[in-house]
């Protein structure tokens, strides 16, 4: 059975990378939650992220992949009649 949702814990050893990420993206600024999600994805080799925050997550460059695959996929704009 394939798991659709994975819950992963953070510990003290993750905090230096979380801090580095927040510093790297301080111009956005990257919040603590986003930094934790990126760190867990790097550590667990997770490539697909469910988010409604496409603007930020499309810019984050994790160490294990060039870019995250974001879900839901971006839909093309519909033209109004």
N, C-alpha and C positions, 0 to 999 in steps of 0.2 A: 504494500500500500504506500502510495506517495503522500507525503505530508504537504499540505498547502500552506500552513503557517508554522513557523519555527520560532520558539522562544529561546533566547540565549542570554546568559548572564554575563555581566561585566565584573571584573575584579580590579584590584589595585594595579596589576601589571598592565592593564589597558589604558590607564590614565595618562601616561606620557604621550601616547599616540593621540588620544582625544585632545589633549592640550595642544599638540603640534598642529592638528587639523584646524582647531579653532583659531590659532595664530595665522596659519596659512591663508585661511579664508576670512580674515577679520574685516576685509572690505565689504563682504556681503551683508552682514556678519553671519557666520555659521554659529547656530546655537548649540548648546550642550547636547540636546536630543539628536540633532542631525549628526554631530560628530560621533556620538555613541553608535548610531546606526551604521555609519560608514566604517567605524572601527570593527564592529562585530562582523560586518560583511567581509572585510579584509581577512579577518582572523578565520572565519568559517568558510571562506571561498564562495560567498554568496554573490551572484551576479545580477539577480533580478530583485528590484526593490518596488514595493507598492507604495506609491506616494501621490498626493495631490499637489506637492511642492515641486513641480517639474522645473521651474525656473532655477532653483538652487541645485537640485540633484542632477540636472543635465550638465552642470559645470564641474561638479566634484570629480576629481580624478583619483580613484582608489589605486592602491599599489598593485592589486592582483588582476585588474582588467583595465582596458583603456577608458571605458565608460560603462556605467550601469545600464542594464536594460530596465526601462521604467514601465510600470503597469499602473493604471491602464495606459494602453498605447495612445499616442497622440492621434486624435481624429482630425481629418481635414475639415477646414471651415466650410460650413454650408452657406451658400449665397442666398440672400433673401430675395423673394420674388419681386 
